[in-house]
Amino acid sequence: MIAVCTLGCDRKIDRLFGWPHLTNLSGDYRLYYNFEFSNPETARQVAQQVEEILGPGNPRGIQGNLDLWSWRTAVGPSWRRLPGFDQDQARLAPIVCARNMCIDFAMQTGASHLLFIDGDIVPPPDIIPKLLAVNRSAVGGLVYGRGVHARCPYIFGERRRWTEGEPSYTLVEVENGSIGFTMFSRKLFDAIRVRWGTAGFPGKPDEMSSEDRAFQADVVAKFGEWMCIRTDVVGKHLGDLKANEISSMTPVG
């Protein structure tokens, strides 16, 4: 059984495009919705939305759970707020907490794998069997940036490419991709928790990192395994950058 886990928060309440699609996947899985709120009315709306998704219209009767939770920090959601550009590590605290709650859910349900699908990504229905077929401890699909960055693939630190399988598909070994569109085996989340801080990749000991990069650096350090991306598993990353967000991503092609 696969634990399919997705996140949301007040700041991204208008970007939960993928949530209704998560009952349409192939394979044996259980859903986990995690939403961090500051406004009780928002929490009520989210609870109603998830109840409708898992209700009579649920085509396969997929089981799911919802965690609504809240906390307050002194810093607030300042990531990508102008005029600053550097990622604010403080904004990662609730994200890290939410992702580790997903790991706890996967462990409690006895899942063999955990598949993160962020709320603004619509996955292809066959994502589970295709990622399982790769037989890697950490394998993701291909996702591009949002809006004006729609031609920017989330492939960071590419190491090598190759084809395998029948029919064949392309794999890209990377330092990291998007944790929000990646499947991890039980071996990894039994041993490692999501964090933030320095990534710790060889030659880059002081590089500050997102939770994506830090987790995957820990996988390399503990198991010597790099994650890979299966390029024919493509997620639709919907929405646009807001006026107060900026990014250094560069389009390809």
N, C-alpha and C positions, 0 to 999 in steps of 0.2 A: 504494500500500500504506500502511496505517495502522499505527502503532506504538501498541498498547494497553498502558499501563504501570500497574502497581499496586505499592503499598508495604506493608510490614509491619515490625514490630519486636517484641521480647520483651514490651514493655509492652502491646501490642495483639494478642498471640498468640491470645486468645480472641475476636477480632473480625474474623477473616478470612472473613466470611460470603460475600463476593462472589467470592472466588477460584474456586470450582468452576463458577461461571456464565459465566466469561469465554471459554469455548470455544463458547458458544451464540450468539454475536453474528452478525448479518448483515454481509456485506461481505468485502473482502480485507484481512486484518490479520495481524499477528504479535504474540504476547504476550511481555511482559517482566515477570517477578516479581523484586522487589527486597526483600530482608529483612535488616535489621540485627539482629544477635544479640549477646548477651553470654554465653549459656549454650550450650555445644556440643551438648547434648542437644536443645535447642530447634531448633538449626540442622538436626540430623539429622531431626527430625520434620517440619520444613518441607520439606526436600528430598524426603522420602518422599511428602508430600502433593502437591507439584507433579508429581512423577514419576507419581503415580496420575492426576492431572488430565489430564496430557498423554499418558497411556498408551492402552491399547486402548479405554477407554471414551470417548475423545475423539471426539465424533460426526462431526466434519468433518476430522479430522487436522490441526487448527490447530497450527502450529509455535510453540514458545515457548522462552524462556531464563530461567534463574534465577541471580541473583547473591546469594550469601551473604557478608556482610562484617561486620566488627566494629571498634569503637574504644572508647576510654575517655575520659571527660571528668571534670574535677574537680567539676563542678556536678551532673551527673546529671539525670534527668527530673523537674524540679521544676515544670513547667507545671501551673497550676491546683491546686497543692497548698495546702491550708489551712495557716496562716491568710492567706497572701498572695493577692492577686487579680491583680495585674498580670502579664501574660504575661512569662515569663522568656526573654529573647532567646537565652540560651545553649542552651535545649532545641531551638531551631530549627536548630542546626548540623548534626546528623545528617539531619534532614528535608531541608534544602537540599542536602546532599551526595547523598542518595538521588534527589532529583528531577533533579539535574544528571546523575547516572548514567543516568537514563531519557532525558534529552535526548541524551546520547552514544550510547545504543542506537539511538534514532530516526535519528540522523545516519548511524551506521555501516550501518544497514540500508536507507538510501535512502528512508525514509518521507516521504510528502508531508505528513502530519499526525501529531501526537502527541496521544493521548487518555489523560488521567489518569483512572483509576477507583480510588478508594481502597478498601482491603480491606474496609471495613465498609459498602460501598454495593453493592447488587445492581442492575445497570443493566437497562433494557428491551432485548430482543434487537435492536430496530431503531435503537438509539442512533446508530450510525455513519452510515447513510444519512440519517437525519433531521438530524443536525448538519451533515453535508456540504451538504445542500440549502439551508442558510441562507446559505452562501457568505460567511462572515465569517472574519477572521483568528483571532479568539478567540470561541468560542461554547460555552456550557455548557448542561447540562440543569438541571432544578430539583431541588434536594435540600433536605430539611428536617433539623432537628436530631434528636438521638437521644432516645429515652425520653420524659422529661417535657417535652422541647423539640420534640416531634414536630409541633407546629403553628407552628414558627418557621422560615420559609424563609430560605435563605442568599442573600438579596438585599441587598446593602449599597450605599448611595449611589445609589438608583434615580434615573435621569435622565429616561427617557421610556418609553412603551409604544406598540406599534402591532401591527397584524396584517398578514400577507402570506401568499402561497402559495395553493395550491388542492389539497385543502381548506385553509382558512385556519388559521393558528396564531398565537399571541401571542409577541412578542419583547419583552424588557425590557432596555433598555440600562442598565448599572450601572457604578459605580466598580470594584466587584469582586464576584465570587461565590466559590464554592469551587473552588480550583485542582484539587482532587481529583475533579471531575466536569466537566472542561472539555477541549475540543479546541483545539489551537493549530496554525496552519499552519507550514510549514517556514520561511517568511519570518521568523517571530517567533523560533523557537528557533535559527535560524542566527545571529541577531544578539544575543540576550539570554540571560543565564543567570539562574537562580533565586538569590535572595539574601535577606537579612533586614536590618533596620535601619529608617531612616526611609523612609516611602512616597514623599514628595516630590510629592504631589498639589498643585495650585495652591491657595494659601491655607492649606495644612497642612504647611509645610516640616519641622517638627520632630516630626510624629506618628510614634511608633514603630509598627511594622507586623509582621504575619505575613508569611510568604513568599508567600501568595496575593496579598495587597494590594501588596506591593513589586513582584512580577513584573508585575502588571497596570498599576501606575503607570509602570513602565519602558516598557511597550508604548505607553501614551499619550504619554509624553515623546518616544519615538523615532519613532513612526509616526502619532501623532494619532488612534489608533483605540481606542474604548472597547469592552470586551467586552459581549456580550449573552447572555441566558438564554432558551432556548426552553422555554416553560412546559409543553408537552405531552410533554416528554421527562423523565420523573420517575424518580429513583433511589430505591430503598428503603434508607434509612439505618437499619441494624439495631443493636440493643444498647441499653444504658442508660448514663447517667452513673454513674461509680463514686462511692463515698462521699467520696473525697478530691478530687473535681472540682467546680468551680463555674462558672457562666456568667452573663452579664448579658443573655442573649437574652430577648426579650419575645414571647410568642405573638401571633398575629394573629387577628382575627375575634372 
